[in-house]
Amino acid sequence: MIALALPAANEEGFVAPTLDEMHLPEILPWGAEYGEGFGKQMLLILLSVALISWFFIAAARKRQLVPGRLQFLGEFSYNLVRNSIGRDIIGEKDFRPFVPLLFSLFFFILLNNLWGSIPLAQLPTTSHVGTAYALAAIVYFTWIILGIKKHGIKYFKYATVPSGVPVFILPLVVLIEIISTFLVRPITHSLRLFATMLSGHLIIMLAASGTEFLLLEAEGLLKPLGALTLVGGVGMFLFEVLIQCLQAYVFTLLTAIYIQGSVAAADH
């Protein structure tokens, strides 16, 4: 990766990729400016919904006592979210109604993250901030509504007034709790996903374009350095696949934590 910063041996030099290169022209209307029509990001989101639906419907179709490979993979995936996230975080008593939400979030985010590592697609749709904001907004209103439904208007007291705090610093603590819970939480929930996917995709683009430049356009001793950026790029690609899976898990895990905090707010 250090080779990308070395001076180029031709007149133009190396030009790093920019954010604009991630925003391809829209599909409908053809060639329109990004954001003015139906584009690749929207297409991949719809395709992800179709693929996830097809996979789990196909996995559950036969329902054999001794599951085949597809049924086993479907059951394993479902149990991963149901038990490792839903039951372990929310609790045995309350977790069941929230499994569909957690399940949908995890696999939707997972596939839309992995689009960035799939040839021809090569675009994590969650690297566009609108997608991350929409997902975080769904979760935000879900745990607030659940808290109100469970505890009434007292939920806001439970969520912002910790017990055992001395009276003289209570106003400051309440203000901090309001800001951190109702303002900072949804922002960090969305930006954590968006920023990670965006930065990771840019690093892969940088490594690929740097390798292409060094191997095909650089001269002299700079050309062999393309092998270093190629190896570094492959390593970053594999690391990015890991991060794409982890971010889907983290987003869903935080959702379960927020829900658990709402349904058990009286214990705060």
C-alpha positions, -999 to +999 in steps of 0.1 A: +000+000+000+030+023+006+038+021-031+006+040-039+022+071-024+054+069-044+059+094-072+048+082-106+072+080-135+049+094-162+035+128-169+000+124-155+009+104-124-015+082-103-050+096-098-067+081-068-104+070-071-130+094-056-165+090-042-180+101-075-168+069-091-190+049-068-221+068-080-227+054-114-254+069-138-289+058-132-305+029-150-340+045-154-339+070-170-308+057-187-277+078-179-294+102-156-274+118-128-271+098-096-301+104-073-325+114-100-338+080-110-336+042-104-300+031-101-277+002-093-280+007-056-318+004-057-316-026-080-292-044-057-315-037-027-345-052-045-325-082-057-313-088-021-349-090-009-358-114-037-327-137-030-332-138+008-369-146+003-361-173-022-334-189-001-354-193+031-386-203+013-366-230-005-348-241+027-382-245+046-401-261+017-394-298+025-390-297+063-374-331+066-366-347+100-331-352+087-324-319+070-306-317+036-278-292+030-301-263+021-325-269+050-295-273+074-280-240+062-314-222+066-320-236+101-285-228+112-288-192+099-322-187+116-309-202+149-279-180+148-301-149+150-328-164+171-306-178+199-273-159+197-288-125+194-325-126+202-327-149+232-293-142+247-297-104+246-334-097+250-341-127+273-361-159+272-393-142+284-395-114+258-374-123+227-398-142+205-419-113+191-387-096+179-371-125+161-386-116+127-372-080+129-338-092+140-337-119+114-347-096+086-322-069+096-293-093+099-297-110+065-307-079+047-277-060+059-254-090+054-262-095+018-262-058+010-228-055+026-215-085+007-226-070-026-194-050-024-173-082-026-193-100-053-180-096-089-201-075-112-221-061-083-192-046-064-212-020-045-222-024-008-255-006-008-251+003+029-221+025+018-248+050+008-259+069+039-296+069+030-298+031+034-281+032+068-303+061+080-335+042+069-325+011+088-315+030+119-347+050+118-368+018+117-349+005+148-351+040+165-389+043+163-393+006+171-376+007+205-392+040+214-427+027+206-420-005+225-409+015+255-441+036+255-463+006+249-446-013+278-444+015+304-465+044+291-451+079+293-430+069+323-407+052+298-389+085+291-383+088+329-369+053+330-347+059+300-332+093+311-333+094+350-308+068+364-315+057+400-291+065+428-277+097+412-272+126+437-298+154+433-273+182+427-259+166+395-292+150+384-301+177+359-267+173+341-270+135+341-305+137+327-294+161+299-265+137+290-289+108+290-314+125+267-286+135+243-269+101+243-301+080+242-324+099+218-299+118+196-265+102+196-276+066+196-295+066+162-267+086+146-240+063+157-261+033+149-264+044+113-230+060+107-211+030+121-225+009+093-223+035+066-188+047+074-173+012+077-187+001+044-178+033+026-142+034+038-137-003+032-149-001-004-127+030-010-097+011+002-104-018-021-108+007-050-076+024-041-057-009-040-071-020-073-065+012-092-030+016-076-021-020-087-034-013-122-014+019-125+019+004-112+017-027-133+005-012-166+016+024-166+045+029-142+081+027-154+114+015-141+116+003-105+080+014-097+065-014-119+074-044-096+059-026-067+025-034-082+029-069-068+030-054-033-002-035-038-018-066-053-010-087-023-021-059+000-053-055-020-062-092-017-055-091+020-077-060+024-104-077+003-105-107+026-105-084+057-134-064+042-155-096+038-150-103+075-160-067+083-191-069+061-202-099+081-193-084+115-211-052+108-244-070+100-240-088+133-231-056+153-260-037+138-285-065+147-269-070+182-273-033+190-309-035+179-315-063+203-298-043+231-319-013+224-351-034+224-341-051+256-335-017+272-370-006+262-389-036+275-369-036+307-366+002+312-380+001+347-348-017+358-326+011+345 
